[in-house]
Amino acid sequence: MDATANTNNICSLQRGASVHIINLQARKDFNGRIGVIEDILDNGRVLVSLKDPVSNNNLTISIKPENMRVLDKMEGLSSAITEFVLTTLKGIESAMYKQIPDKAMLIRAHRQMAPQLLVEYMNSTYRYLILKSSDYTTNCFASMKSFHDHSEICLLHIIMDMSMRLLQLCDMQTLHSSYKIQYPKEDFTSNYDTFMMVRSAEYERQGAFLKEGLKYSMNHECHGRSIDTCDPNLPLFSTSAEGEPKPEGMTTTRSYHFGEK
């Protein structure tokens, strides 16, 4: 980046602005993450608060202006949603790998189990938002709403739709078959690190594609009930093949079925 471009980038930065981390070499795992500018130092570096990709805890890093890009509202919202989706799906993959010792069974069971675990997690997220009982969930949705004041119900449905679409696009059986053709002497399910690397890379690749479409589907005004009026004892999502009756007190119920490809 030339000096003029660098100066212009510094001038466009301000405290509280949301930025997209790019082109870091020392910590490449931070690239693609969303951060918030905490301060701009006298030496030109910028303090950015973001979530650690490993621990998911908040931390502050000092980086150069050329290693960030200021986000507009729709881009910021789509990035925040995508980050939440990818973190959720990677967590599900990690849990399944650790809980199912038979990796052949893991591959066969993935189409049914992954959507079920996703629905359970999203219903828990819904309850956490109602009860305000999870700092992680509260902070993630507050970040999303800082870009555009979508309702929590709307955001939950957008997240669920994107997550289910990614599970279909990143189907385990299809990926395993194609991987065996490309690498006939290797099996990416043979160890945890390789499994997570392959699954994460596929989610990120397909997630980047879906993220672009989000920007065009979220520019609307949300109407409906507040999350504060919803009943935490009634689920928002189900995995049944047939739609279930709308429970009393719910804004809506969405039914998902992850069928054969």
C-alpha positions as CSV (number, residue, x, y, z in Angstrom):
1,M,0.0,0.0,0.0
2,D,1.5,3.4,-1.0
3,A,1.8,6.3,1.5
4,T,-1.2,8.2,0.1
5,A,-3.5,5.2,0.4
6,N,-2.2,4.5,3.9
7,T,-2.8,8.1,5.0
8,N,-6.4,8.0,3.5
9,N,-7.1,4.8,5.4
10,I,-5.9,6.3,8.7
11,C,-8.0,9.4,8.2
12,S,-11.1,7.2,7.6
13,L,-10.7,5.3,10.9
14,Q,-12.5,6.3,14.1
15,R,-13.1,4.7,17.5
16,G,-16.0,2.4,17.5
17,A,-15.9,1.6,13.8
18,S,-16.2,-2.0,12.7
19,V,-13.4,-3.4,10.6
20,H,-12.6,-6.5,8.7
21,I,-9.1,-7.9,9.5
22,I,-7.1,-8.7,6.3
23,N,-3.6,-9.7,5.2
24,L,-2.1,-10.4,8.6
25,Q,1.0,-12.6,8.2
26,A,2.0,-13.3,11.9
27,R,-1.6,-14.3,12.9
28,K,-3.3,-15.5,9.7
29,D,-6.1,-17.0,11.8
30,F,-7.3,-13.5,12.6
31,N,-7.8,-12.7,8.9
32,G,-11.5,-12.5,8.0
33,R,-12.5,-11.7,11.6
34,I,-14.6,-8.6,12.5
35,G,-13.1,-6.2,15.1
36,V,-14.0,-2.9,16.6
37,I,-11.5,0.0,16.8
38,E,-10.7,0.8,20.4
39,D,-8.0,3.5,19.8
40,I,-5.6,5.0,17.2
41,L,-2.1,5.3,18.5
42,D,0.4,8.1,17.9
43,N,2.6,5.7,15.9
44,G,-0.2,5.1,13.4
45,R,-1.0,1.6,14.7
46,V,-4.6,0.8,15.7
47,L,-5.9,-1.1,18.7
48,V,-8.7,-3.5,17.6
49,S,-10.9,-5.6,19.9
50,L,-12.0,-8.9,18.5
51,K,-12.7,-12.5,19.4
52,D,-9.8,-15.0,19.6
53,P,-10.4,-17.7,17.0
54,V,-9.3,-20.4,19.4
55,S,-10.8,-19.5,22.8
56,N,-13.6,-17.2,21.5
57,N,-12.6,-14.8,24.3
58,N,-12.3,-11.0,23.6
59,L,-8.8,-9.7,23.1
60,T,-7.2,-6.5,21.8
61,I,-4.5,-6.5,19.1
62,S,-2.3,-3.7,17.7
63,I,-2.2,-3.7,13.8
64,K,-1.4,-1.4,10.9
65,P,-4.2,0.4,9.1
66,E,-3.5,-1.6,5.9
67,N,-4.5,-4.7,7.8
68,M,-8.1,-3.7,8.2
69,R,-11.0,-2.5,6.1
70,V,-13.9,-0.4,7.4
71,L,-17.2,-2.1,6.9
72,D,-20.4,-0.5,5.8
73,K,-23.6,-1.5,7.6
74,M,-24.8,-4.3,5.3
75,E,-21.4,-5.7,4.8
76,G,-20.8,-5.5,8.6
77,L,-24.0,-7.3,9.4
78,S,-23.4,-10.1,6.8
79,S,-19.9,-10.5,8.1
80,A,-21.1,-10.7,11.7
81,I,-23.8,-13.3,10.8
82,T,-21.3,-15.4,8.8
83,E,-18.8,-15.4,11.6
84,F,-21.5,-16.6,14.1
85,V,-22.6,-19.3,11.6
86,L,-19.1,-20.6,10.9
87,T,-18.2,-20.6,14.6
88,T,-21.4,-22.6,15.4
89,L,-20.9,-25.2,12.6
90,K,-17.2,-25.7,13.5
91,G,-18.2,-26.3,17.1
92,I,-20.8,-28.9,16.0
93,E,-18.2,-30.6,13.8
94,S,-15.7,-30.7,16.7
95,A,-18.3,-32.1,19.1
96,M,-19.4,-34.8,16.7
97,Y,-15.8,-35.9,16.0
98,K,-15.1,-36.2,19.7
99,Q,-18.3,-38.0,20.6
100,I,-18.3,-40.6,17.8
101,P,-15.2,-42.9,17.9
102,D,-16.2,-44.9,14.8
103,K,-15.4,-42.5,12.0
104,A,-17.3,-44.5,9.4
105,M,-20.4,-44.1,11.6
106,L,-19.6,-40.3,11.8
107,I,-19.7,-40.0,8.0
108,R,-23.0,-42.0,7.7
109,A,-24.7,-40.3,10.6
110,H,-23.7,-36.7,9.8
111,R,-26.7,-35.9,7.6
112,Q,-29.1,-36.6,10.5
113,M,-27.1,-35.7,13.5
114,A,-25.6,-32.3,12.4
115,P,-29.0,-30.7,11.7
116,Q,-30.3,-32.0,15.0
117,L,-27.4,-30.6,16.9
118,L,-27.8,-27.3,15.0
119,V,-31.5,-27.0,15.9
120,E,-30.7,-27.8,19.6
121,Y,-28.0,-25.1,19.6
122,M,-30.2,-22.5,17.9
123,N,-33.1,-23.2,20.3
124,S,-30.6,-22.7,23.2
125,T,-29.5,-19.5,21.6
126,Y,-33.1,-18.4,21.3
127,R,-33.6,-19.1,25.1
128,Y,-30.4,-17.3,26.0
129,L,-31.6,-14.2,24.2
130,I,-34.9,-14.3,26.0
131,L,-33.4,-14.9,29.4
132,K,-30.3,-12.8,28.7
133,S,-28.3,-15.7,30.3
134,S,-25.3,-15.9,28.0
135,D,-22.7,-13.1,27.6
136,Y,-21.4,-14.7,24.4
137,T,-24.8,-14.8,22.7
138,T,-25.8,-11.4,24.0
139,N,-22.6,-9.8,22.7
140,C,-22.8,-11.5,19.3
141,F,-26.4,-10.3,18.7
142,A,-25.6,-6.9,20.0
143,S,-22.8,-6.7,17.4
144,M,-25.2,-7.7,14.6
145,K,-27.8,-5.2,15.7
146,S,-25.2,-2.4,15.8
147,F,-25.1,-2.6,12.0
148,H,-28.8,-2.8,11.4
149,D,-31.7,-3.0,13.9
150,H,-33.0,-6.3,12.8
151,S,-35.1,-8.1,15.4
152,E,-33.5,-11.1,17.2
153,I,-36.2,-13.4,15.7
154,C,-35.3,-12.2,12.2
155,L,-31.6,-12.7,12.8
156,L,-32.1,-16.2,14.2
157,H,-34.0,-17.2,11.1
158,I,-31.3,-15.8,8.8
159,I,-28.6,-17.6,10.8
160,M,-30.6,-20.9,10.7
161,D,-31.3,-20.7,7.0
162,M,-27.6,-20.0,6.2
163,S,-26.4,-22.7,8.6
164,M,-28.7,-25.4,7.0
165,R,-27.7,-24.3,3.6
166,L,-24.0,-24.7,4.5
167,L,-24.7,-28.2,5.9
168,Q,-26.1,-29.2,2.6
169,L,-23.4,-27.6,0.5
170,C,-20.7,-29.1,2.8
171,D,-22.3,-32.6,3.0
172,M,-19.9,-34.9,4.8
173,Q,-20.5,-38.0,2.5
174,T,-19.9,-36.0,-0.7
175,L,-16.8,-34.3,0.7
176,H,-15.4,-37.6,2.0
177,S,-15.9,-39.2,-1.4
178,S,-14.3,-36.4,-3.4
179,Y,-11.4,-36.2,-0.9
180,K,-10.7,-39.9,-1.3
181,I,-10.6,-39.5,-5.1
182,Q,-8.1,-36.6,-4.8
183,Y,-6.1,-38.1,-2.0
184,P,-6.6,-41.9,-2.3
185,K,-4.0,-42.7,0.4
186,E,-5.4,-40.3,3.0
187,D,-8.5,-40.1,5.1
188,F,-9.2,-36.7,6.6
189,T,-11.2,-38.3,9.4
190,S,-8.1,-40.1,10.7
191,N,-7.2,-37.4,13.2
192,Y,-8.9,-34.4,14.8
193,D,-6.7,-31.6,13.5
194,T,-6.9,-32.8,9.8
195,F,-10.6,-33.3,10.1
196,M,-11.2,-29.8,11.5
197,M,-8.9,-28.2,9.0
198,V,-10.7,-29.8,6.0
199,R,-14.2,-29.2,7.4
200,S,-13.4,-25.6,8.4
201,A,-11.9,-24.8,5.0
202,E,-15.0,-26.1,3.2
203,Y,-17.3,-24.1,5.5
204,E,-15.3,-21.0,5.0
205,R,-15.2,-21.4,1.2
206,Q,-18.9,-22.0,0.8
207,G,-19.7,-19.4,3.6
208,A,-17.9,-16.7,1.6
209,F,-20.1,-17.4,-1.3
210,L,-23.4,-17.3,0.7
211,K,-22.2,-14.2,2.6
212,E,-22.4,-12.2,-0.6
213,G,-26.1,-13.0,-1.0
214,L,-26.9,-12.0,2.6
215,K,-26.3,-8.3,1.8
216,Y,-29.2,-8.3,-0.6
217,S,-31.7,-10.2,1.6
218,M,-31.3,-8.2,4.9
219,N,-32.1,-4.6,3.7
220,H,-35.7,-4.6,5.2
221,E,-37.6,-3.3,8.2
222,C,-38.3,-5.9,10.8
223,H,-41.8,-6.1,12.3
224,G,-43.2,-8.5,14.8
225,R,-43.0,-9.4,18.5
226,S,-40.0,-8.5,20.6
227,I,-37.8,-11.3,21.9
228,D,-38.7,-10.1,25.4
229,T,-42.3,-11.3,25.0
230,C,-41.3,-14.8,23.8
231,D,-41.6,-17.9,25.9
232,P,-38.2,-19.6,26.6
233,N,-40.0,-22.9,27.1
234,L,-41.3,-23.1,23.6
235,P,-38.7,-24.0,20.8
236,L,-38.3,-21.8,17.7
237,F,-37.1,-24.5,15.4
238,S,-37.7,-28.2,14.9
239,T,-36.2,-31.0,12.7
240,S,-39.4,-32.7,11.8
241,A,-40.2,-33.4,8.2
242,E,-43.6,-31.9,8.5
243,G,-44.4,-28.4,9.8
244,E,-45.6,-28.3,13.4
245,P,-48.5,-26.1,14.6
246,K,-47.5,-22.6,15.7
247,P,-47.2,-22.7,19.5
248,E,-49.1,-20.2,21.5
249,G,-47.0,-17.1,22.2
250,M,-44.4,-17.7,19.5
251,T,-43.6,-15.3,16.7
252,T,-43.1,-18.2,14.3
253,T,-42.0,-21.8,14.2
254,R,-39.6,-23.1,11.5
255,S,-39.4,-26.8,10.6
256,Y,-36.3,-28.2,9.0
257,H,-35.7,-31.5,7.3
258,F,-32.2,-32.4,6.0
259,G,-33.1,-35.0,3.4
260,E,-31.0,-37.0,0.9
261,K,-29.1,-35.0,-1.6
